[in-house]
Amino acid sequence: MDIIQLLLSGGGGAVLGPIVARLLGGQGFGTLGNVIAGILGGVGAGYGADAAGLSGLLGNSELMGMIQTVLEGGVGGGVVGALAGILKRN
């Protein structure tokens, strides 16, 4: 995993993570907390997907790889944000 993939995963988690967390029912920790949780979850999801060998699901072109990395980051950030919101609520 190179620095570009880390940035794309973190960016996807920071932008899409709070939106996905809201859709999953997590209230989160405010704007800044949700962005931080999104970045951490996005980078974690990127590492996990890379370790699992899921790097070519959307195709082998460079553009589709970048889109997949951003989407992985968004999903990972959303899941972490939703879990954090549920834990905070309980």
C-alpha positions, 0 to 999 in steps of 0.5 A: 500500500503506497501513500496515494492509496492511504490518502485516498482511503483517508479522504474517502473515510473523511468525506463519505464516512460521516454520511454512511455513519448517519445512514447506518444510524450512528449519531457520532461525535460531532463533525470533527469526531466523525471526520477523525473516525472516518479517516481511521476507519478508512485507512483501516479498511484500505489496509484490510482490503489490500491484505485480503487481496480485494484490490481489483474488484472494480477493474484493473485500470488505475482510475477504477482502482482509485475509485475503489480505494475511496469507496473502501475508505468511505465504507470503513469510515462509516462503519467505524462512525456508526459503531462509535455512535452506537457505543456512545449512545449506550 
